[in-house]
Amino acid sequence: MQLTEDDLNALLLTLKLASVVTILLVLLATPLAWWLARTSSRWKIPIGAIVSLPIVLPPSVLGFYLLIWMGPEGFIGHFLDQLGIGRLPFSFEGLVVASVLYSLPFMVQPLQNSFESIGNGPLEAAATLRASPLDTFFSVVIPLAYPGFITACILTFAHTVGEFGVVLMIGGNIPGQTRVASVQIYDYVEAMEYGNAHMLSAIMVLFSFAVLLALHVIQPKKQREA
């Protein structure tokens, strides 16, 4: 038994989705995590809770509301229609938006913890050398926090690869466009094609093991550097 063309397409689409989401979240979550790590605003706790909400919220619930909001009657869908942009549900772009929101805490929380562990000493030292805040962030904060970036990227990528409920609600099951690996496995189980389901599932198990192994390798290095 070997992987079919549909299996390969689903795996490639999954990797594409996870890569795009990880890159976008590095750009979007880094300033948010830095703000959460440094601010003393009263909004820190409620915003942090909102960021963490996808961890405890059932994926189908998040997917349902995103489907409503991004649909033709939703405020996001209506806004996009006004701009002449196509609708997001049942498209790869819709999967990206949904996955960014669903994987947000897996990028923000490791970065926030890494930023908080730096402390004020290195920042104060950079300030005495008249480094600008932007220069300090790129030349001091990022090098010190790079283990957190690696952990956050691995967790985000792996979490996006394993998504099912959100992507099924938003993307449906369109071959080559929205059918990711988890949906392909679901299709095989529904059709009682357990051999094919076993093969794809085994690939996902090996990938998950590799992710956990990488995290266990990175963590001791991070502790030694600390």
FIKOLZA-1660 file (N, C-alpha, C; in steps of 0.1 Angstrom, whole numbers, plus 5000, padded with zeros to 4 digits):
% residues 226
   i   px   py   pz ch aa at
   1 5008 4988 5000  A  M  N
   1 5000 5000 5000  A  M CA
   1 5009 5013 5000  A  M  C
   2 5005 5022 4992  A  Q  N
   2 5013 5034 4991  A  Q CA
   2 5004 5047 4991  A  Q  C
   3 5010 5058 4993  A  L  N
   3 5003 5070 4993  A  L CA
   3 4997 5074 4979  A  L  C
   4 4985 5077 4979  A  T  N
   4 4978 5081 4966  A  T CA
   4 4981 5096 4963  A  T  C
   5 4977 5100 4951  A  E  N
   5 4979 5114 4947  A  E CA
   5 4972 5123 4957  A  E  C
   6 4960 5119 4961  A  D  N
   6 4952 5127 4970  A  D CA
   6 4958 5128 4983  A  D  C
   7 4965 5117 4988  A  D  N
   7 4972 5118 5001  A  D CA
   7 4984 5128 5000  A  D  C
   8 4991 5127 4989  A  L  N
   8 5003 5136 4987  A  L CA
   8 4998 5151 4987  A  L  C
   9 4987 5153 4979  A  N  N
   9 4982 5167 4978  A  N CA
   9 4977 5172 4992  A  N  C
  10 4971 5163 5000  A  A  N
  10 4967 5167 5013  A  A CA
  10 4978 5170 5022  A  A  C
  11 4989 5162 5022  A  L  N
  11 5001 5164 5030  A  L CA
  11 5008 5177 5026  A  L  C
  12 5009 5179 5013  A  L  N
  12 5016 5192 5008  A  L CA
  12 5008 5204 5012  A  L  C
  13 4994 5203 5011  A  L  N
  13 4986 5214 5015  A  L CA
  13 4987 5217 5030  A  L  C
  14 4988 5206 5038  A  T  N
  14 4989 5208 5052  A  T CA
  14 5003 5215 5055  A  T  C
  15 5013 5210 5049  A  L  N
  15 5026 5217 5051  A  L CA
  15 5026 5231 5047  A  L  C
  16 5020 5234 5036  A  K  N
  16 5019 5248 5031  A  K CA
  16 5011 5256 5041  A  K  C
  17 5000 5251 5045  A  L  N
  17 4992 5259 5055  A  L CA
  17 5000 5261 5068  A  L  C
  18 5006 5251 5073  A  A  N
  18 5014 5253 5085  A  A CA
  18 5025 5263 5084  A  A  C
  19 5032 5262 5072  A  S  N
  19 5043 5272 5070  A  S CA
  19 5038 5286 5069  A  S  C
  20 5027 5288 5062  A  V  N
  20 5022 5302 5060  A  V CA
  20 5018 5307 5074  A  V  C
  21 5010 5299 5081  A  V  N
  21 5005 5303 5094  A  V CA
  21 5017 5306 5104  A  V  C
  22 5027 5298 5104  A  T  N
  22 5038 5300 5113  A  T CA
  22 5045 5313 5110  A  T  C
  23 5048 5316 5097  A  I  N
  23 5054 5328 5093  A  I CA
  23 5046 5341 5097  A  I  C
  24 5033 5340 5094  A  L  N
  24 5024 5351 5097  A  L CA
  24 5024 5353 5112  A  L  C
  25 5023 5343 5120  A  L  N
  25 5022 5344 5135  A  L CA
  25 5035 5350 5141  A  L  C
  26 5047 5346 5135  A  V  N
  26 5059 5352 5140  A  V CA
  26 5059 5367 5138  A  V  C
  27 5053 5372 5127  A  L  N
  27 5052 5387 5125  A  L CA
  27 5041 5393 5134  A  L  C
  28 5030 5386 5135  A  L  N
  28 5019 5392 5143  A  L CA
  28 5020 5390 5158  A  L  C
  29 5025 5379 5162  A  A  N
  29 5025 5375 5176  A  A CA
  29 5037 5381 5184  A  A  C
  30 5048 5384 5177  A  T  N
  30 5060 5389 5184  A  T CA
  30 5057 5403 5191  A  T  C
  31 5052 5413 5184  A  P  N
  31 5049 5425 5191  A  P CA
  31 5038 5423 5202  A  P  C
  32 5028 5415 5200  A  L  N
  32 5018 5412 5210  A  L CA
  32 5024 5406 5222  A  L  C
  33 5033 5396 5220  A  A  N
  33 5039 5389 5231  A  A CA
  33 5049 5398 5239  A  A  C
  34 5056 5407 5232  A  W  N
  34 5064 5417 5238  A  W CA
  34 5056 5427 5247  A  W  C
  35 5045 5431 5241  A  W  N
  35 5036 5440 5249  A  W CA
  35 5031 5433 5262  A  W  C
  36 5027 5421 5260  A  L  N
  36 5022 5413 5272  A  L CA
  36 5033 5411 5282  A  L  C
  37 5045 5409 5278  A  A  N
  37 5056 5407 5287  A  A CA
  37 5061 5419 5294  A  A  C
  38 5059 5431 5288  A  R  N
  38 5064 5443 5294  A  R CA
  38 5054 5453 5300  A  R  C
  39 5041 5451 5296  A  T  N
  39 5032 5461 5300  A  T CA
  39 5027 5459 5314  A  T  C
  40 5022 5470 5320  A  S  N
  40 5016 5470 5333  A  S CA
  40 5002 5475 5332  A  S  C
  41 4997 5475 5320  A  S  N
  41 4983 5480 5317  A  S CA
  41 4973 5471 5324  A  S  C
  42 4961 5476 5327  A  R  N
  42 4951 5468 5333  A  R CA
  42 4944 5459 5322  A  R  C
  43 4947 5462 5309  A  W  N
  43 4942 5454 5298  A  W CA
  43 4950 5441 5296  A  W  C
  44 4961 5440 5303  A  K  N
  44 4970 5428 5301  A  K CA
  44 4963 5415 5304  A  K  C
  45 4956 5414 5315  A  I  N
  45 4949 5402 5319  A  I CA
  45 4938 5398 5309  A  I  C
  46 4929 5407 5306  A  P  N
  46 4918 5403 5297  A  P CA
  46 4923 5400 5283  A  P  C
  47 4933 5408 5278  A  I  N
  47 4938 5405 5265  A  I CA
  47 4946 5392 5265  A  I  C
  48 4953 5389 5275  A  G  N
  48 4960 5376 5276  A  G CA
  48 4950 5364 5277  A  G  C
  49 4939 5367 5283  A  A  N
  49 4928 5356 5284  A  A CA
  49 4922 5354 5270  A  A  C
  50 4920 5365 5262  A  I  N
  50 4915 5363 5249  A  I CA
  50 4925 5356 5240  A  I  C
  51 4937 5359 5241  A  V  N
  51 4948 5352 5233  A  V CA
  51 4948 5337 5236  A  V  C
  52 4946 5334 5249  A  S  N
  52 4946 5320 5253  A  S CA
  52 4933 5312 5251  A  S  C
  53 4923 5319 5247  A  L  N
  53 4910 5313 5246  A  L CA
  53 4909 5301 5237  A  L  C
  54 4916 5301 5225  A  P  N
  54 4916 5289 5216  A  P CA
  54 4921 5276 5223  A  P  C
  55 4928 5277 5234  A  I  N
  55 4934 5265 5240  A  I CA
  55 4922 5257 5246  A  I  C
  56 4912 5264 5252  A  V  N
  56 4902 5258 5259  A  V CA
  56 4889 5258 5251  A  V  C
  57 4888 5266 5241  A  L  N
  57 4875 5267 5233  A  L CA
  57 4875 5255 5223  A  L  C
  58 4863 5248 5223  A  P  N
  58 4862 5237 5213  A  P CA
  58 4864 5242 5199  A  P  C
  59 4872 5235 5191  A  P  N
  59 4875 5240 5177  A  P CA
  59 4863 5242 5169  A  P  C
  60 4853 5234 5171  A  S  N
  60 4840 5235 5163  A  S CA
  60 4833 5248 5166  A  S  C
  61 4834 5253 5179  A  V  N
  61 4828 5265 5183  A  V CA
  61 4835 5277 5176  A  V  C
  62 4848 5277 5176  A  L  N
  62 4856 5288 5170  A  L CA
  62 4853 5288 5155  A  L  C
  63 4853 5276 5149  A  G  N
  63 4850 5274 5135  A  G CA
  63 4837 5279 5131  A  G  C
  64 4827 5276 5139  A  F  N
  64 4813 5280 5136  A  F CA
  64 4812 5295 5136  A  F  C
  65 4817 5302 5146  A  Y  N
  65 4816 5317 5146  A  Y CA
  65 4824 5323 5135  A  Y  C
  66 4836 5318 5132  A  L  N
  66 4844 5323 5121  A  L CA
  66 4836 5321 5108  A  L  C
  67 4829 5310 5107  A  L  N
  67 4821 5308 5094  A  L CA
  67 4810 5318 5093  A  L  C
  68 4804 5321 5105  A  I  N
  68 4793 5331 5105  A  I CA
  68 4799 5345 5102  A  I  C
  69 4809 5349 5108  A  W  N
  69 4815 5362 5107  A  W CA
  69 4821 5364 5093  A  W  C
  70 4827 5354 5087  A  M  N
  70 4833 5355 5074  A  M CA
  70 4823 5352 5062  A  M  C
  71 4811 5348 5066  A  G  N
  71 4801 5345 5055  A  G CA
  71 4795 5358 5050  A  G  C
  72 4786 5357 5040  A  P  N
  72 4781 5369 5033  A  P CA
  72 4773 5378 5042  A  P  C
  73 4767 5373 5053  A  E  N
  73 4760 5381 5062  A  E CA
  73 4768 5385 5074  A  E  C
  74 4780 5381 5076  A  G  N
  74 4789 5384 5087  A  G CA
  74 4796 5398 5084  A  G  C
  75 4801 5404 5095  A  F  N
  75 4807 5417 5094  A  F CA
  75 4820 5416 5086  A  F  C
  76 4827 5405 5088  A  I  N
  76 4840 5404 5080  A  I CA
  76 4837 5401 5065  A  I  C
  77 4827 5392 5063  A  G  N
  77 4824 5389 5049  A  G CA
  77 4818 5401 5042  A  G  C
  78 4809 5409 5049  A  H  N
  78 4804 5421 5043  A  H CA
  78 4814 5431 5040  A  H  C
  79 4824 5433 5049  A  F  N
  79 4835 5442 5047  A  F CA
  79 4843 5438 5035  A  F  C
  80 4846 5425 5034  A  L  N
  80 4854 5421 5022  A  L CA
  80 4847 5422 5009  A  L  C
  81 4834 5420 5010  A  D  N
  81 4825 5422 4998  A  D CA
  81 4826 5437 4993  A  D  C
  82 4826 5446 5003  A  Q  N
  82 4827 5460 5000  A  Q CA
  82 4840 5464 4993  A  Q  C
  83 4850 5457 4997  A  L  N
  83 4864 5459 4991  A  L CA
  83 4866 5452 4978  A  L  C
  84 4856 5444 4974  A  G  N
  84 4857 5436 4962  A  G CA
  84 4866 5424 4963  A  G  C
  85 4869 5419 4976  A  I  N
  85 4877 5407 4978  A  I CA
  85 4868 5395 4979  A  I  C
  86 4872 5384 4974  A  G  N
  86 4864 5372 4975  A  G CA
  86 4862 5367 4989  A  G  C
  87 4852 5359 4991  A  R  N
  87 4848 5354 5004  A  R CA
  87 4858 5344 5009  A  R  C
  88 4860 5344 5022  A  L  N
  88 4871 5335 5028  A  L CA
  88 4866 5321 5031  A  L  C
  89 4854 5318 5035  A  P  N
  89 4850 5304 5037  A  P CA
  89 4852 5295 5025  A  P  C
  90 4856 5283 5028  A  F  N
  90 4859 5273 5017  A  F CA
  90 4869 5277 5007  A  F  C
  91 4880 5284 5013  A  S  N
  91 4891 5288 5005  A  S CA
  91 4904 5286 5013  A  S  C
  92 4915 5285 5007  A  F  N
  92 4928 5283 5014  A  F CA
  92 4931 5296 5023  A  F  C
  93 4927 5307 5018  A  E  N
  93 4929 5320 5025  A  E CA
  93 4921 5319 5038  A  E  C
  94 4909 5314 5037  A  G  N
  94 4900 5312 5049  A  G CA
  94 4907 5303 5059  A  G  C
  95 4913 5292 5054  A  L  N
  95 4920 5283 5063  A  L CA
  95 4931 5290 5071  A  L  C
  96 4938 5299 5063  A  V  N
  96 4949 5306 5069  A  V CA
  96 4944 5315 5081  A  V  C
  97 4934 5323 5078  A  V  N
  97 4928 5332 5088  A  V CA
  97 4924 5324 5100  A  V  C
  98 4917 5313 5098  A  A  N
  98 4912 5305 5110  A  A CA
  98 4923 5299 5117  A  A  C
  99 4933 5294 5110  A  S  N
  99 4945 5287 5117  A  S CA
  99 4953 5297 5124  A  S  C
 100 4954 5310 5119  A  V  N
 100 4962 5320 5126  A  V CA
 100 4955 5323 5140  A  V  C
 101 4942 5324 5140  A  L  N
 101 4935 5327 5153  A  L CA
 101 4936 5315 5162  A  L  C
 102 4934 5303 5156  A  Y  N
 102 4934 5291 5165  A  Y CA
 102 4948 5287 5170  A  Y  C
 103 4959 5291 5163  A  S  N
 103 4972 5287 5168  A  S CA
 103 4979 5299 5175  A  S  C
 104 4972 5310 5176  A  L  N
 104 4978 5322 5182  A  L CA
 104 4984 5320 5196  A  L  C
 105 4978 5313 5205  A  P  N
 105 4984 5312 5218  A  P CA
 105 4997 5303 5218  A  P  C
 106 4998 5294 5208  A  F  N
 106 5009 5285 5208  A  F CA
 106 5022 5293 5203  A  F  C
 107 5020 5305 5197  A  M  N
 107 5031 5313 5194  A  M CA
 107 5033 5324 5204  A  M  C
 108 5022 5330 5209  A  V  N
 108 5024 5341 5219  A  V CA
 108 5029 5336 5232  A  V  C
 109 5024 5326 5238  A  Q  N
 109 5028 5322 5251  A  Q CA
 109 5043 5318 5253  A  Q  C
 110 5049 5310 5244  A  P  N
 110 5063 5308 5245  A  P CA
 110 5072 5320 5243  A  P  C
 111 5067 5329 5234  A  L  N
 111 5075 5341 5232  A  L CA
 111 5073 5350 5245  A  L  C
 112 5062 5351 5250  A  Q  N
 112 5060 5360 5262  A  Q CA
 112 5068 5355 5274  A  Q  C
 113 5068 5342 5276  A  N  N
 113 5076 5336 5287  A  N CA
 113 5091 5339 5284  A  N  C
 114 5095 5338 5272  A  S  N
 114 5110 5340 5268  A  S CA
 114 5113 5355 5270  A  S  C
 115 5104 5364 5267  A  F  N
 115 5107 5378 5268  A  F CA
 115 5108 5381 5283  A  F  C
 116 5099 5376 5291  A  E  N
 116 5098 5378 5306  A  E CA
 116 5111 5373 5313  A  E  C
 117 5116 5362 5308  A  S  N
 117 5128 5357 5314  A  S CA
 117 5141 5365 5312  A  S  C
 118 5140 5374 5302  A  I  N
 118 5152 5382 5299  A  I CA
 118 5155 5392 5310  A  I  C
 119 5144 5398 5316  A  G  N
 119 5146 5407 5327  A  G CA
 119 5150 5421 5322  A  G  C
 120 5152 5430 5331  A  N  N
 120 5155 5444 5328  A  N CA
 120 5170 5447 5326  A  N  C
 121 5179 5438 5331  A  G  N
 121 5193 5441 5330  A  G CA
 121 5198 5444 5316  A  G  C
 122 5196 5434 5307  A  P  N
 122 5202 5437 5293  A  P CA
 122 5196 5449 5287  A  P  C
 123 5183 5452 5289  A  L  N
 123 5177 5463 5283  A  L CA
 123 5183 5476 5289  A  L  C
 124 5185 5477 5302  A  E  N
 124 5191 5488 5308  A  E CA
 124 5205 5490 5303  A  E  C
 125 5213 5479 5302  A  A  N
 125 5226 5481 5296  A  A CA
 125 5226 5486 5282  A  A  C
 126 5217 5482 5274  A  A  N
 126 5216 5487 5260  A  A CA
 126 5212 5502 5261  A  A  C
 127 5204 5506 5270  A  A  N
 127 5200 5520 5271  A  A CA
 127 5211 5529 5275  A  A  C
 128 5220 5524 5284  A  T  N
 128 5232 5532 5287  A  T CA
 128 5241 5534 5276  A  T  C
 129 5241 5525 5266  A  L  N
 129 5249 5526 5254  A  L CA
 129 5241 5534 5243  A  L  C
 130 5230 5540 5247  A  R  N
 130 5222 5549 5238  A  R CA
 130 5216 5541 5226  A  R  C
 131 5213 5529 5228  A  A  N
 131 5207 5521 5218  A  A CA
 131 5192 5525 5218  A  A  C
 132 5186 5526 5206  A  S  N
 132 5172 5529 5205  A  S CA
 132 5164 5517 5208  A  S  C
 133 5151 5519 5212  A  P  N
 133 5143 5507 5216  A  P CA
 133 5142 5497 5204  A  P  C
 134 5142 5501 5192  A  L  N
 134 5141 5492 5181  A  L CA
 134 5154 5484 5179  A  L  C
 135 5165 5491 5181  A  D  N
 135 5178 5485 5180  A  D CA
 135 5180 5475 5191  A  D  C
 136 5176 5479 5203  A  T  N
 136 5177 5470 5215  A  T CA
 136 5169 5457 5212  A  T  C
 137 5157 5459 5207  A  F  N
 137 5149 5447 5204  A  F CA
 137 5156 5437 5195  A  F  C
 138 5161 5442 5184  A  F  N
 138 5167 5433 5174  A  F CA
 138 5181 5428 5177  A  F  C
 139 5189 5436 5184  A  S  N
 139 5202 5433 5187  A  S CA
 139 5204 5426 5201  A  S  C
 140 5194 5428 5210  A  V  N
 140 5196 5423 5223  A  V CA
 140 5185 5413 5227  A  V  C
 141 5172 5417 5225  A  V  N
 141 5161 5408 5229  A  V CA
 141 5160 5396 5220  A  V  C
 142 5160 5397 5207  A  I  N
 142 5158 5386 5198  A  I CA
 142 5169 5375 5200  A  I  C
 143 5182 5379 5201  A  P  N
 143 5192 5369 5203  A  P CA
 143 5190 5362 5217  A  P  C
 144 5186 5369 5227  A  L  N
 144 5184 5363 5240  A  L CA
 144 5172 5354 5240  A  L  C
 145 5162 5357 5232  A  A  N
 145 5149 5350 5232  A  A CA
 145 5148 5340 5221  A  A  C
 146 5159 5337 5214  A  Y  N
 146 5158 5329 5202  A  Y CA
 146 5153 5314 5205  A  Y  C
 147 5157 5309 5217  A  P  N
 147 5151 5295 5220  A  P CA
 147 5136 5296 5221  A  P  C
 148 5131 5307 5226  A  G  N
 148 5116 5308 5227  A  G CA
 148 5110 5309 5213  A  G  C
 149 5117 5316 5204  A  F  N
 149 5112 5316 5190  A  F CA
 149 5112 5303 5184  A  F  C
 150 5122 5295 5186  A  I  N
 150 5122 5281 5180  A  I CA
 150 5111 5273 5186  A  I  C
 151 5110 5273 5199  A  T  N
 151 5099 5265 5206  A  T CA
 151 5085 5270 5200  A  T  C
 152 5083 5283 5199  A  A  N
 152 5070 5288 5195  A  A CA
 152 5067 5284 5181  A  A  C
 153 5077 5284 5172  A  C  N
 153 5075 5281 5158  A  C CA
 153 5072 5266 5157  A  C  C
 154 5079 5258 5164  A  I  N
 154 5077 5243 5164  A  I CA
 154 5063 5240 5168  A  I  C
 155 5059 5246 5180  A  L  N
 155 5046 5243 5185  A  L CA
 155 5035 5248 5175  A  L  C
 156 5037 5260 5170  A  T  N
 156 5027 5265 5161  A  T CA
 156 5025 5257 5148  A  T  C
 157 5037 5253 5143  A  F  N
 157 5037 5245 5130  A  F CA
 157 5030 5232 5133  A  F  C
 158 5033 5225 5144  A  A  N
 158 5028 5212 5147  A  A CA
 158 5013 5213 5150  A  A  C
 159 5009 5224 5157  A  H  N
 159 4995 5225 5161  A  H CA
 159 4986 5228 5148  A  H  C
 160 4992 5235 5139  A  T  N
 160 4985 5238 5126  A  T CA
 160 4983 5225 5118  A  T  C
 161 4994 5217 5118  A  V  N
 161 4993 5204 5111  A  V CA
 161 4982 5195 5116  A  V  C
 162 4980 5196 5129  A  G  N
 162 4971 5187 5135  A  G CA
 162 4957 5192 5136  A  G  C
 163 4954 5204 5131  A  E  N
 163 4940 5209 5132  A  E CA
 163 4930 5201 5124  A  E  C
 164 4918 5200 5129  A  F  N
 164 4907 5193 5122  A  F CA
 164 4894 5201 5123  A  F  C
 165 4889 5203 5135  A  G  N
 165 4876 5209 5136  A  G CA
 165 4875 5223 5129  A  G  C
 166 4885 5232 5132  A  V  N
 166 4884 5245 5126  A  V CA
 166 4885 5245 5111  A  V  C
 167 4895 5237 5106  A  V  N
 167 4897 5237 5091  A  V CA
 167 4885 5230 5084  A  V  C
 168 4879 5220 5091  A  L  N
 168 4867 5214 5084  A  L CA
 168 4855 5224 5084  A  L  C
 169 4853 5231 5094  A  M  N
 169 4842 5241 5095  A  M CA
 169 4844 5252 5085  A  M  C
 170 4856 5257 5084  A  I  N
 170 4859 5269 5075  A  I CA
 170 4862 5265 5061  A  I  C
 171 4870 5254 5059  A  G  N
 171 4874 5250 5046  A  G CA
 171 4866 5240 5039  A  G  C
 172 4858 5232 5047  A  G  N
 172 4851 5221 5041  A  G CA
 172 4860 5210 5036  A  G  C
 173 4858 5204 5025  A  N  N
 173 4865 5192 5020  A  N CA
 173 4867 5193 5005  A  N  C
 174 4875 5203 5001  A  I  N
 174 4877 5205 4986  A  I CA
 174 4890 5200 4983  A  I  C
 175 4891 5189 4975  A  P  N
 175 4904 5184 4971  A  P CA
 175 4914 5194 4965  A  P  C
 176 4926 5195 4969  A  G  N
 176 4936 5204 4964  A  G CA
 176 4935 5218 4968  A  G  C
 177 4924 5221 4976  A  Q  N
 177 4922 5235 4980  A  Q CA
 177 4921 5236 4995  A  Q  C
 178 4913 5228 5001  A  T  N
 178 4911 5229 5016  A  T CA
 178 4912 5215 5023  A  T  C
 179 4914 5204 5015  A  R  N
 179 4914 5191 5022  A  R CA
 179 4928 5188 5027  A  R  C
 180 4930 5191 5040  A  V  N
 180 4943 5188 5046  A  V CA
 180 4944 5174 5051  A  V  C
 181 4955 5170 5057  A  A  N
 181 4957 5156 5060  A  A CA
 181 4947 5151 5070  A  A  C
 182 4944 5159 5080  A  S  N
 182 4934 5154 5090  A  S CA
 182 4921 5152 5084  A  S  C
 183 4917 5160 5075  A  V  N
 183 4904 5158 5068  A  V CA
 183 4904 5145 5059  A  V  C
 184 4916 5143 5053  A  Q  N
 184 4918 5131 5044  A  Q CA
 184 4916 5119 5053  A  Q  C
 185 4922 5119 5065  A  I  N
 185 4921 5107 5073  A  I CA
 185 4906 5105 5077  A  I  C
 186 4899 5116 5080  A  Y  N
 186 4885 5115 5084  A  Y CA
 186 4877 5109 5072  A  Y  C
 187 4880 5113 5060  A  D  N
 187 4873 5107 5048  A  D CA
 187 4876 5092 5047  A  D  C
 188 4888 5088 5049  A  Y  N
 188 4891 5074 5048  A  Y CA
 188 4883 5066 5059  A  Y  C
 189 4882 5071 5071  A  V  N
 189 4875 5064 5082  A  V CA
 189 4860 5063 5078  A  V  C
 190 4855 5074 5073  A  E  N
 190 4841 5074 5069  A  E CA
 190 4838 5063 5058  A  E  C
 191 4848 5062 5049  A  A  N
 191 4846 5052 5038  A  A CA
 191 4851 5038 5042  A  A  C
 192 4855 5037 5055  A  M  N
 192 4860 5024 5061  A  M CA
 192 4872 5019 5053  A  M  C
 193 4880 5028 5048  A  E  N
 193 4893 5024 5042  A  E CA
 193 4904 5026 5052  A  E  C
 194 4904 5016 5062  A  Y  N
 194 4912 5018 5073  A  Y CA
 194 4927 5016 5070  A  Y  C
 195 4931 5009 5060  A  G  N
 195 4945 5008 5056  A  G CA
 195 4951 5021 5052  A  G  C
 196 4944 5029 5044  A  N  N
 196 4948 5042 5040  A  N CA
 196 4949 5052 5052  A  N  C
 197 4938 5050 5061  A  A  N
 197 4938 5058 5073  A  A CA
 197 4950 5055 5082  A  A  C
 198 4953 5043 5083  A  H  N
 198 4964 5039 5091  A  H CA
 198 4977 5045 5086  A  H  C
 199 4979 5045 5073  A  M  N
 199 4991 5050 5067  A  M CA
 199 4993 5065 5070  A  M  C
 200 4983 5073 5067  A  L  N
 200 4983 5087 5070  A  L CA
 200 4985 5090 5085  A  L  C
 201 4978 5082 5093  A  S  N
 201 4978 5084 5107  A  S CA
 201 4992 5081 5112  A  S  C
 202 4999 5071 5107  A  A  N
 202 5012 5068 5111  A  A CA
 202 5022 5079 5108  A  A  C
 203 5020 5085 5096  A  I  N
 203 5028 5097 5093  A  I CA
 203 5026 5108 5103  A  I  C
 204 5014 5110 5107  A  M  N
 204 5011 5121 5117  A  M CA
 204 5017 5118 5130  A  M  C
 205 5017 5105 5134  A  V  N
 205 5022 5101 5147  A  V CA
 205 5037 5103 5147  A  V  C
 206 5044 5099 5136  A  L  N
 206 5058 5101 5135  A  L CA
 206 5062 5116 5135  A  L  C
 207 5054 5124 5129  A  F  N
 207 5057 5138 5129  A  F CA
 207 5055 5144 5143  A  F  C
 208 5045 5139 5150  A  S  N
 208 5042 5144 5164  A  S CA
 208 5054 5140 5173  A  S  C
 209 5058 5128 5171  A  F  N
 209 5070 5123 5179  A  F CA
 209 5082 5131 5176  A  F  C
 210 5085 5134 5164  A  A  N
 210 5096 5143 5160  A  A CA
 210 5095 5157 5166  A  A  C
 211 5083 5162 5167  A  V  N
 211 5081 5175 5173  A  V CA
 211 5085 5175 5188  A  V  C
 212 5079 5165 5195  A  L  N
 212 5082 5164 5209  A  L CA
 212 5097 5161 5212  A  L  C
 213 5103 5153 5204  A  L  N
 213 5117 5150 5205  A  L CA
 213 5125 5163 5203  A  L  C
 214 5122 5171 5193  A  A  N
 214 5129 5184 5191  A  A CA
 214 5127 5193 5203  A  A  C
 215 5115 5194 5209  A  L  N
 215 5113 5202 5220  A  L CA
 215 5121 5198 5232  A  L  C
 216 5122 5185 5234  A  H  N
 216 5130 5180 5246  A  H CA
 216 5145 5182 5244  A  H  C
 217 5149 5183 5231  A  V  N
 217 5163 5186 5229  A  V CA
 217 5166 5201 5231  A  V  C
 218 5156 5209 5226  A  I  N
 218 5158 5224 5227  A  I CA
 218 5158 5228 5242  A  I  C
 219 5148 5223 5250  A  Q  N
 219 5146 5228 5263  A  Q CA
 219 5158 5227 5272  A  Q  C
 220 5166 5215 5273  A  P  N
 220 5178 5215 5281  A  P CA
 220 5188 5225 5276  A  P  C
 221 5189 5228 5263  A  K  N
 221 5199 5238 5258  A  K CA
 221 5195 5252 5264  A  K  C
 222 5182 5254 5263  A  K  N
 222 5176 5267 5268  A  K CA
 222 5180 5269 5283  A  K  C
 223 5178 5258 5291  A  Q  N
 223 5180 5259 5305  A  Q CA
 223 5195 5261 5308  A  Q  C
 224 5204 5254 5300  A  R  N
 224 5218 5256 5302  A  R CA
 224 5222 5270 5299  A  R  C
 225 5217 5276 5288  A  E  N
 225 5220 5290 5285  A  E CA
 225 5215 5300 5295  A  E  C
 226 5203 5297 5301  A  A  N
 226 5198 5305 5312  A  A CA
 226 5207 5305 5324  A  A  C
% end
